Amino acid sequence: MAQNNLTNQAYEILNDLFIRARFMPGDKLSENQLCEQLKMSRTPIRSALVRLSRKGYIKTVDKKGIIVKGFDKKEIEDSFELLIQLENMVYLNFNTIQNKQKLFDTLEQCIEKQKKAKEEEDYFQYLLEIYAFTEHLFNAYQNSALIKTYQILKEDMIRMSMIIYNKTINHPHYSTLEENEKTLSFLKQGDIQAVIEINEIFNQSRLKVIAAGF
């Protein structure tokens, strides 16, 4: 039991570092380095790395060791296609959501947190709040399979964005805040078609930026 807890702890720490893009594509890792960094023995680190390999975040190359993987064009396109489909499913069924005013209040709070993260130039926190906006919509729709799928997708999407941010740190960012503000405005008006159109335009724009960076 103790060993499983250590393995889970090692995985959670390393997974978080990967999502934050502290390890960039092409970086070489070593078990010894990670053991020292996390102050853990080799066994939980190795088990965590196996899980990260299954997730597609690392690969082992002969005579080179553990290499951090990025995303290929197909993976990126598939992720955005799935995200758009999931979001549109919720928007097309928005009338079935109960207590819309409570959801609107939650989304407004989320946007305020996005603004604060932008002011503080905390891009990772900004991304968390951006994807929390979508997650609140999904939770309100109350489809457990959709929520589970989004949880998996969200980590990859945030990691993609953080990798691009690290590569283009001096370029303009934070554009999704505008999308969420417009989305909330049109949801309040009940203009679902406008929401879907904005969703498609912004996601296609983000797809082009991210795909160009890999």
Accessible surface in RSA format (square Angstrom, percent):
REM  Atomic radii and reference values for relative SASA: ProtOr
REM  Chains: A
REM  Algorithm: Lee & Richards
REM  Probe-radius: 1.40
REM  Slices: 20
REM RES _ NUM      All-atoms   Total-Side   Main-Chain    Non-polar    All polar
REM                ABS   REL    ABS   REL    ABS   REL    ABS   REL    ABS   REL
RES MET A   1   176.65  91.5 136.71  90.5  39.94  95.1 118.41 100.7  58.24  77.2
RES ALA A   2    75.36  69.3  66.61 102.8   8.75  19.9  69.94  98.5   5.42  14.4
RES GLN A   3    79.07  44.2  75.64  55.3   3.42   8.2  47.55 101.2  31.51  23.9
RES ASN A   4    92.07  63.5  90.80  87.7   1.27   3.1  14.73  35.4  77.34  74.8
RES ASN A   5    84.56  58.3  79.12  76.5   5.44  13.1  24.76  59.6  59.80  57.8
RES LEU A   6    71.49  39.8  71.38  51.1   0.10   0.3  71.45  50.2   0.03   0.1
RES THR A   7    18.48  13.1  18.48  18.7   0.00   0.0  14.09  18.9   4.39   6.6
RES ASN A   8    72.61  50.1  72.29  69.9   0.32   0.8  21.45  51.6  51.16  49.5
RES GLN A   9    92.31  51.6  86.07  62.9   6.25  14.9  28.36  60.4  63.95  48.5
RES ALA A  10     0.00   0.0   0.00   0.0   0.00   0.0   0.00   0.0   0.00   0.0
RES TYR A  11    26.64  12.4  26.64  15.2   0.00   0.0   9.78   7.3  16.86  20.8
RES GLU A  12   103.53  59.4  99.06  74.9   4.47  10.7  39.89  77.2  63.64  52.0
RES ILE A  13    65.29  37.2  60.24  44.9   5.04  12.2  64.84  46.7   0.44   1.2
RES LEU A  14     0.00   0.0   0.00   0.0   0.00   0.0   0.00   0.0   0.00   0.0
RES ASN A  15     7.85   5.4   7.85   7.6   0.00   0.0   0.00   0.0   7.85   7.6
RES ASP A  16    55.19  38.7  53.60  53.3   1.59   3.8  17.98  42.3  37.21  37.1
RES LEU A  17    25.19  14.0  25.19  18.0   0.00   0.0  25.19  17.7   0.00   0.0
RES PHE A  18     0.10   0.0   0.10   0.1   0.00   0.0   0.10   0.1   0.00   0.0
RES ILE A  19    15.28   8.7  15.28  11.4   0.00   0.0  15.28  11.0   0.00   0.0
RES ARG A  20    72.11  30.3  70.13  35.7   1.98   4.7   5.14   7.0  66.96  40.6
RES ALA A  21     2.05   1.9   0.00   0.0   2.05   4.7   0.00   0.0   2.05   5.4
RES ARG A  22   147.86  62.1 121.39  61.9  26.47  63.0  39.88  54.5 107.98  65.4
RES PHE A  23    15.19   7.6  15.19   9.4   0.00   0.0  15.19   9.2   0.00   0.0
RES MET A  24    41.71  21.6  41.71  27.6   0.00   0.0  41.71  35.5   0.00   0.0
RES PRO A  25    39.53  28.8  18.55  16.9  20.99  76.3  18.55  15.3  20.99 130.4
RES GLY A  26    54.44  67.1   0.00   N/A  54.44  67.1  30.43  83.5  24.01  53.8
RES ASP A  27    56.58  39.6  51.25  51.0   5.33  12.6  14.07  33.1  42.51  42.4
RES LYS A  28   133.06  64.9 108.97  66.9  24.09  57.3  63.87  57.5  69.19  73.7
RES LEU A  29     6.05   3.4   3.08   2.2   2.98   7.5   3.82   2.7   2.24   6.0
RES SER A  30    47.94  40.5  44.36  59.2   3.58   8.2  40.53  86.3   7.41  10.4
RES GLU A  31    31.71  18.2  27.93  21.1   3.78   9.0  10.32  20.0  21.39  17.5
RES ASN A  32    95.35  65.8  88.77  85.8   6.59  15.9  28.26  68.0  67.09  64.8
RES GLN A  33    75.63  42.3  66.52  48.6   9.11  21.7  38.54  82.0  37.09  28.1
RES LEU A  34     0.13   0.1   0.13   0.1   0.00   0.0   0.13   0.1   0.00   0.0
RES CYS A  35    20.36  15.4  18.12  20.2   2.24   5.3  15.45  39.1   4.92   5.3
RES GLU A  36   136.44  78.3 123.90  93.7  12.53  29.8  51.60  99.8  84.84  69.3
RES GLN A  37    92.33  51.6  62.14  45.4  30.18  71.9  37.95  80.8  54.38  41.2
RES LEU A  38    22.71  12.6   3.76   2.7  18.95  47.6   9.50   6.7  13.21  35.6
RES LYS A  39   181.01  88.3 146.21  89.7  34.80  82.9 115.45 103.9  65.57  69.8
RES MET A  40    26.42  13.7   8.90   5.9  17.52  41.7  18.91  16.1   7.51  10.0
RES SER A  41    68.50  57.9  52.20  69.7  16.30  37.6  53.59 114.1  14.92  20.9
RES ARG A  42   100.27  42.1  95.60  48.7   4.67  11.1  34.32  46.9  65.94  40.0
RES THR A  43    78.38  55.7  73.41  74.4   4.97  11.9  42.08  56.5  36.31  54.9
RES PRO A  44     0.00   0.0   0.00   0.0   0.00   0.0   0.00   0.0   0.00   0.0
RES ILE A  45     0.00   0.0   0.00   0.0   0.00   0.0   0.00   0.0   0.00   0.0
RES ARG A  46   118.34  49.7 118.26  60.3   0.08   0.2  45.81  62.6  72.53  44.0
RES SER A  47    40.73  34.4  34.98  46.7   5.75  13.2  15.21  32.4  25.52  35.7
RES ALA A  48     0.00   0.0   0.00   0.0   0.00   0.0   0.00   0.0   0.00   0.0
RES LEU A  49     9.49   5.3   8.66   6.2   0.83   2.1   9.09   6.4   0.40   1.1
RES VAL A  50    67.25  44.2  64.26  58.2   2.99   7.2  67.04  58.3   0.20   0.6
RES ARG A  51    85.65  36.0  80.61  41.1   5.04  12.0  29.27  40.0  56.38  34.2
RES LEU A  52     0.00   0.0   0.00   0.0   0.00   0.0   0.00   0.0   0.00   0.0
RES SER A  53    54.60  46.1  43.60  58.2  11.00  25.3  13.37  28.5  41.24  57.8
RES ARG A  54   197.49  82.9 157.49  80.3  40.00  95.2  68.42  93.5 129.07  78.2
RES LYS A  55    62.24  30.4  33.34  20.5  28.90  68.8  41.84  37.7  20.40  21.7
RES GLY A  56    24.61  30.3   0.00   N/A  24.61  30.3  18.79  51.6   5.82  13.0
RES TYR A  57     1.94   0.9   1.94   1.1   0.00   0.0   1.94   1.5   0.00   0.0
RES ILE A  58     8.22   4.7   5.47   4.1   2.76   6.6   5.47   3.9   2.76   7.5
RES LYS A  59    98.76  48.2  95.32  58.5   3.44   8.2  42.76  38.5  56.00  59.6
RES THR A  60   111.73  79.5  80.73  81.8  31.00  73.9  56.26  75.6  55.48  83.9
RES VAL A  61    46.49  30.6  41.69  37.7   4.80  11.6  44.82  38.9   1.67   4.5
RES ASP A  62   129.68  90.8 112.40 111.9  17.28  40.9  35.26  83.0  94.42  94.2
RES LYS A  63   212.52 103.7 161.91  99.3  50.62 120.5 121.19 109.1  91.33  97.3
RES LYS A  64   123.10  60.1 120.72  74.1   2.38   5.7  66.42  59.8  56.68  60.4
RES GLY A  65    28.80  35.5   0.00   N/A  28.80  35.5  26.02  71.4   2.78   6.2
RES ILE A  66    20.22  11.5  20.19  15.0   0.04   0.1  20.19  14.5   0.04   0.1
RES ILE A  67    24.09  13.7  24.09  17.9   0.00   0.0  24.09  17.3   0.00   0.0
RES VAL A  68     2.14   1.4   0.00   0.0   2.14   5.2   0.00   0.0   2.14   5.8
RES LYS A  69    72.96  35.6  68.98  42.3   3.98   9.5  30.34  27.3  42.62  45.4
RES GLY A  70    20.26  25.0   0.00   N/A  20.26  25.0   6.22  17.1  14.04  31.4
RES PHE A  71    21.73  10.9  11.87   7.4   9.85  25.6  14.08   8.5   7.65  21.9
RES ASP A  72    83.35  58.4  73.03  72.7  10.32  24.4  43.45 102.3  39.91  39.8
RES LYS A  73   138.73  67.7 130.78  80.2   7.95  18.9  75.19  67.7  63.54  67.7
RES LYS A  74   130.36  63.6 127.25  78.1   3.11   7.4  99.80  89.8  30.56  32.6
RES GLU A  75    79.19  45.5  74.62  56.5   4.57  10.9  32.54  62.9  46.65  38.1
RES ILE A  76     0.24   0.1   0.24   0.2   0.00   0.0   0.24   0.2   0.00   0.0
RES GLU A  77    62.51  35.9  59.51  45.0   3.00   7.1  17.54  33.9  44.97  36.7
RES ASP A  78    60.76  42.6  55.68  55.4   5.07  12.0  26.74  62.9  34.01  33.9
RES SER A  79    15.32  12.9  12.31  16.4   3.01   6.9   2.94   6.3  12.38  17.3
RES PHE A  80     1.06   0.5   1.06   0.7   0.00   0.0   1.06   0.6   0.00   0.0
RES GLU A  81    97.20  55.8  92.30  69.8   4.91  11.7  34.69  67.1  62.51  51.0
RES LEU A  82    64.99  36.2  63.54  45.5   1.45   3.7  64.73  45.5   0.27   0.7
RES LEU A  83     1.34   0.7   1.34   1.0   0.00   0.0   1.34   0.9   0.00   0.0
RES ILE A  84    15.20   8.7  15.20  11.3   0.00   0.0  15.20  10.9   0.00   0.0
RES GLN A  85    98.19  54.9  90.89  66.4   7.30  17.4  34.96  74.4  63.23  48.0
RES LEU A  86    13.18   7.3  13.18   9.4   0.00   0.0  13.18   9.3   0.00   0.0
RES GLU A  87    10.02   5.8   9.54   7.2   0.48   1.1   1.37   2.7   8.65   7.1
RES ASN A  88    27.02  18.6  27.02  26.1   0.00   0.0   8.01  19.3  19.01  18.4
RES MET A  89    78.00  40.4  72.67  48.1   5.33  12.7  68.97  58.6   9.04  12.0
RES VAL A  90     0.49   0.3   0.49   0.4   0.00   0.0   0.49   0.4   0.00   0.0
RES TYR A  91    10.08   4.7   9.39   5.3   0.69   1.8   0.78   0.6   9.30  11.5
RES LEU A  92   125.60  70.0  94.13  67.3  31.47  79.1  95.15  66.8  30.45  81.9
RES ASN A  93    52.09  35.9  49.29  47.6   2.80   6.7   3.09   7.4  49.00  47.4
RES PHE A  94     5.04   2.5   4.38   2.7   0.66   1.7   4.38   2.7   0.66   1.9
RES ASN A  95   128.18  88.4 108.32 104.7  19.85  47.8  29.38  70.7  98.80  95.5
RES THR A  96    83.88  59.7  65.10  66.0  18.78  44.8  68.11  91.5  15.76  23.8
RES ILE A  97     6.13   3.5   0.59   0.4   5.54  13.4   3.12   2.2   3.01   8.2
RES GLN A  98   149.47  83.6 135.90  99.3  13.57  32.3  60.91 129.7  88.56  67.2
RES ASN A  99    97.36  67.1  73.00  70.5  24.36  58.7  33.98  81.8  63.37  61.3
RES LYS A 100    61.61  30.1  57.22  35.1   4.39  10.5  38.46  34.6  23.15  24.7
RES GLN A 101   111.07  62.1 107.19  78.3   3.88   9.2  56.48 120.2  54.60  41.4
RES LYS A 102   138.64  67.6 134.17  82.3   4.47  10.6  80.05  72.0  58.59  62.4
RES LEU A 103    13.06   7.3   8.84   6.3   4.22  10.6  12.42   8.7   0.64   1.7
RES PHE A 104    18.34   9.2  18.34  11.4   0.00   0.0  18.34  11.1   0.00   0.0
RES ASP A 105    59.50  41.7  58.10  57.8   1.40   3.3  18.60  43.8  40.90  40.8
RES THR A 106    39.67  28.2  38.83  39.4   0.85   2.0  20.00  26.9  19.67  29.7
RES LEU A 107     0.00   0.0   0.00   0.0   0.00   0.0   0.00   0.0   0.00   0.0
RES GLU A 108    66.48  38.2  64.68  48.9   1.81   4.3  25.76  49.8  40.73  33.3
RES GLN A 109   110.78  61.9 106.55  77.9   4.23  10.1  34.98  74.5  75.80  57.5
RES CYS A 110     3.08   2.3   1.00   1.1   2.08   4.9   2.19   5.6   0.89   1.0
RES ILE A 111     9.50   5.4   9.50   7.1   0.00   0.0   9.50   6.8   0.00   0.0
RES GLU A 112    98.81  56.7  94.48  71.5   4.33  10.3  44.01  85.1  54.80  44.7
RES LYS A 113   115.45  56.3 111.34  68.3   4.11   9.8  57.17  51.5  58.28  62.1
RES GLN A 114     0.00   0.0   0.00   0.0   0.00   0.0   0.00   0.0   0.00   0.0
RES LYS A 115    72.61  35.4  71.79  44.0   0.82   2.0  34.16  30.7  38.45  41.0
RES LYS A 116   124.98  61.0 123.29  75.6   1.69   4.0  66.79  60.1  58.20  62.0
RES ALA A 117     2.75   2.5   0.59   0.9   2.16   4.9   2.35   3.3   0.40   1.1
RES LYS A 118    92.80  45.3  87.74  53.8   5.06  12.0  42.75  38.5  50.05  53.3
RES GLU A 119   141.99  81.5 107.56  81.4  34.43  82.0  47.59  92.1  94.40  77.1
RES GLU A 120   108.53  62.3  79.08  59.8  29.46  70.1  41.59  80.4  66.94  54.7
RES GLU A 121   135.75  77.9 117.82  89.1  17.94  42.7  31.19  60.3 104.56  85.4
RES ASP A 122    60.27  42.2  54.85  54.6   5.42  12.8  15.27  35.9  45.00  44.9
RES TYR A 123    25.38  11.8  21.41  12.2   3.97  10.3   1.46   1.1  23.92  29.5
RES PHE A 124    21.64  10.8  19.96  12.4   1.68   4.4  19.96  12.1   1.68   4.8
RES GLN A 125    68.91  38.5  68.91  50.4   0.00   0.0  22.68  48.3  46.23  35.1
RES TYR A 126     2.00   0.9   2.00   1.1   0.00   0.0   2.00   1.5   0.00   0.0
RES LEU A 127     8.20   4.6   8.20   5.9   0.00   0.0   8.20   5.8   0.00   0.0
RES LEU A 128    63.67  35.5  58.32  41.7   5.35  13.5  59.05  41.5   4.62  12.4
RES GLU A 129    21.88  12.6  21.88  16.6   0.00   0.0   0.73   1.4  21.15  17.3
RES ILE A 130     6.92   3.9   6.45   4.8   0.47   1.1   6.45   4.6   0.47   1.3
RES TYR A 131     5.02   2.3   4.84   2.8   0.18   0.5   4.21   3.2   0.81   1.0
RES ALA A 132    23.62  21.7  22.72  35.1   0.90   2.0  23.45  33.0   0.17   0.5
RES PHE A 133     3.07   1.5   3.07   1.9   0.00   0.0   3.07   1.9   0.00   0.0
RES THR A 134    12.03   8.6  12.03  12.2   0.00   0.0   0.06   0.1  11.97  18.1
RES GLU A 135    26.79  15.4  26.79  20.3   0.00   0.0   6.26  12.1  20.53  16.8
RES HIS A 136    59.89  32.7  57.22  39.8   2.67   6.8  37.22  38.4  22.68  26.4
RES LEU A 137     1.64   0.9   1.64   1.2   0.00   0.0   1.64   1.2   0.00   0.0
RES PHE A 138     1.11   0.6   1.11   0.7   0.00   0.0   1.11   0.7   0.00   0.0
RES ASN A 139    66.70  46.0  57.79  55.8   8.92  21.5  24.09  58.0  42.61  41.2
RES ALA A 140    28.54  26.2   9.62  14.8  18.92  43.0  20.17  28.4   8.37  22.2
RES TYR A 141    48.70  22.7  33.42  19.0  15.29  39.8  12.44   9.3  36.27  44.7
RES GLN A 142   154.16  86.2 122.72  89.7  31.44  74.9  30.70  65.3 123.46  93.6
RES ASN A 143    52.80  36.4  47.87  46.3   4.93  11.9   8.85  21.3  43.95  42.5
RES SER A 144    78.70  66.5  70.19  93.7   8.51  19.6  39.86  84.9  38.84  54.4
RES ALA A 145    67.06  61.7  61.06  94.2   6.00  13.7  65.81  92.7   1.25   3.3
RES LEU A 146     7.40   4.1   2.67   1.9   4.73  11.9   7.05   4.9   0.35   1.0
RES ILE A 147    38.41  21.9  38.26  28.5   0.15   0.4  38.41  27.7   0.00   0.0
RES LYS A 148   145.87  71.2 142.74  87.6   3.14   7.5  88.91  80.0  56.97  60.7
RES THR A 149    50.76  36.1  47.09  47.7   3.67   8.7  24.96  33.5  25.79  39.0
RES TYR A 150     0.75   0.4   0.75   0.4   0.00   0.0   0.75   0.6   0.00   0.0
RES GLN A 151    69.84  39.1  65.92  48.2   3.92   9.3  31.86  67.8  37.98  28.8
RES ILE A 152   125.00  71.1 119.43  89.0   5.57  13.4 124.46  89.6   0.54   1.5
RES LEU A 153    12.64   7.0   9.48   6.8   3.15   7.9  12.46   8.8   0.17   0.5
RES LYS A 154    37.07  18.1  36.99  22.7   0.08   0.2  11.36  10.2  25.72  27.4
RES GLU A 155    49.65  28.5  49.65  37.6   0.00   0.0  10.19  19.7  39.46  32.2
RES ASP A 156    33.46  23.4  33.46  33.3   0.00   0.0   0.25   0.6  33.20  33.1
RES MET A 157     0.54   0.3   0.41   0.3   0.13   0.3   0.41   0.3   0.13   0.2
RES ILE A 158     3.33   1.9   3.33   2.5   0.00   0.0   3.33   2.4   0.00   0.0
RES ARG A 159     0.25   0.1   0.25   0.1   0.00   0.0   0.00   0.0   0.25   0.2
RES MET A 160     0.55   0.3   0.55   0.4   0.00   0.0   0.55   0.5   0.00   0.0
RES SER A 161    12.55  10.6   9.60  12.8   2.95   6.8   4.21   9.0   8.34  11.7
RES MET A 162    15.97   8.3  15.97  10.6   0.00   0.0  15.97  13.6   0.00   0.0
RES ILE A 163     0.00   0.0   0.00   0.0   0.00   0.0   0.00   0.0   0.00   0.0
RES ILE A 164     9.18   5.2   9.18   6.8   0.00   0.0   9.18   6.6   0.00   0.0
RES TYR A 165    34.12  15.9  33.90  19.3   0.22   0.6  14.77  11.1  19.35  23.9
RES ASN A 166    58.82  40.6  35.39  34.2  23.43  56.4  13.08  31.5  45.73  44.2
RES LYS A 167   104.16  50.8  67.01  41.1  37.14  88.4  54.13  48.7  50.02  53.3
RES THR A 168    35.26  25.1  31.97  32.4   3.29   7.8  33.80  45.4   1.46   2.2
RES ILE A 169   102.46  58.3  87.24  65.0  15.22  36.7  87.24  62.8  15.22  41.3
RES ASN A 170   143.02  98.6 108.06 104.4  34.96  84.2  33.13  79.7 109.89 106.2
RES HIS A 171   109.95  60.1 101.87  70.8   8.08  20.7  57.68  59.4  52.27  60.8
RES PRO A 172   132.16  96.3 103.39  94.3  28.77 104.6 115.41  95.3  16.76 104.1
RES HIS A 173    43.45  23.7  18.05  12.5  25.40  65.0  15.58  16.1  27.88  32.4
RES TYR A 174    30.90  14.4  24.65  14.0   6.25  16.3  24.40  18.3   6.49   8.0
RES SER A 175    69.37  58.6  58.99  78.7  10.38  23.9  45.43  96.7  23.94  33.5
RES THR A 176    15.15  10.8  15.15  15.4   0.01   0.0   1.93   2.6  13.23  20.0
RES LEU A 177    15.03   8.4  15.03  10.8   0.00   0.0  15.03  10.6   0.00   0.0
RES GLU A 178    83.56  48.0  81.86  61.9   1.70   4.1  28.49  55.1  55.07  45.0
RES GLU A 179    11.01   6.3  11.01   8.3   0.00   0.0   0.50   1.0  10.51   8.6
RES ASN A 180     8.04   5.5   8.04   7.8   0.00   0.0   0.00   0.0   8.04   7.8
RES GLU A 181    65.44  37.6  57.70  43.7   7.74  18.4  24.23  46.9  41.21  33.6
RES LYS A 182    88.55  43.2  86.12  52.8   2.43   5.8  48.72  43.8  39.84  42.4
RES THR A 183     2.80   2.0   2.80   2.8   0.00   0.0   0.43   0.6   2.37   3.6
RES LEU A 184     9.93   5.5   9.93   7.1   0.00   0.0   9.93   7.0   0.00   0.0
RES SER A 185    50.20  42.4  43.89  58.6   6.31  14.5  27.55  58.7  22.65  31.7
RES PHE A 186    56.21  28.1  56.21  34.8   0.00   0.0  56.21  34.1   0.00   0.0
RES LEU A 187     4.06   2.3   0.00   0.0   4.06  10.2   0.00   0.0   4.06  10.9
RES LYS A 188    98.54  48.1  67.84  41.6  30.70  73.1  41.06  37.0  57.48  61.2
RES GLN A 189   122.86  68.7  83.45  61.0  39.41  93.8  43.13  91.8  79.73  60.5
RES GLY A 190    51.49  63.5   0.00   N/A  51.49  63.5  26.88  73.8  24.61  55.1
RES ASP A 191    58.85  41.2  51.91  51.7   6.93  16.4  17.05  40.1  41.80  41.7
RES ILE A 192    33.32  19.0  30.75  22.9   2.57   6.2  30.75  22.1   2.57   7.0
RES GLN A 193   108.67  60.8 104.47  76.3   4.20  10.0  49.15 104.6  59.52  45.1
RES ALA A 194    16.09  14.8  13.27  20.5   2.82   6.4  15.38  21.7   0.71   1.9
RES VAL A 195     0.08   0.1   0.08   0.1   0.00   0.0   0.08   0.1   0.00   0.0
RES ILE A 196    26.53  15.1  26.49  19.7   0.03   0.1  26.49  19.1   0.03   0.1
RES GLU A 197    90.35  51.9  86.45  65.4   3.90   9.3  29.19  56.5  61.16  49.9
RES ILE A 198    19.02  10.8  18.63  13.9   0.39   0.9  19.02  13.7   0.00   0.0
RES ASN A 199     2.06   1.4   2.06   2.0   0.00   0.0   1.23   3.0   0.83   0.8
RES GLU A 200    70.41  40.4  70.41  53.3   0.00   0.0  34.80  67.3  35.61  29.1
RES ILE A 201   115.10  65.5 109.27  81.4   5.83  14.0 113.33  81.6   1.77   4.8
RES PHE A 202    34.21  17.1  33.79  20.9   0.42   1.1  34.21  20.7   0.00   0.0
RES ASN A 203     0.12   0.1   0.00   0.0   0.12   0.3   0.02   0.0   0.10   0.1
RES GLN A 204    66.13  37.0  65.98  48.2   0.14   0.3  25.78  54.9  40.35  30.6
RES SER A 205    60.14  50.8  53.72  71.7   6.42  14.8  25.10  53.4  35.04  49.1
RES ARG A 206    36.46  15.3  34.34  17.5   2.12   5.0  19.59  26.8  16.87  10.2
RES LEU A 207    25.53  14.2  25.53  18.3   0.00   0.0  25.53  17.9   0.00   0.0
RES LYS A 208   151.37  73.8 142.44  87.4   8.93  21.3  90.20  81.2  61.18  65.2
RES VAL A 209    89.99  59.2  81.66  73.9   8.34  20.1  86.58  75.2   3.42   9.3
RES ILE A 210     9.86   5.6   9.86   7.3   0.00   0.0   9.86   7.1   0.00   0.0
RES ALA A 211    24.99  23.0  13.86  21.4  11.13  25.3  13.87  19.5  11.12  29.4
RES ALA A 212    89.36  82.2  48.16  74.3  41.21  93.7  60.55  85.3  28.81  76.3
RES GLY A 213    23.50  29.0   0.00   N/A  23.50  29.0  18.18  49.9   5.32  11.9
RES PHE A 214    72.28  36.2  10.50   6.5  61.78 160.8  41.37  25.1  30.91  88.5
END  Absolute sums over single chains surface
CHAIN  1 A    11643.7       9995.6       1648.1       6047.7       5596.0
END  Absolute sums over all chains
TOTAL         11643.7       9995.6       1648.1       6047.7       5596.0
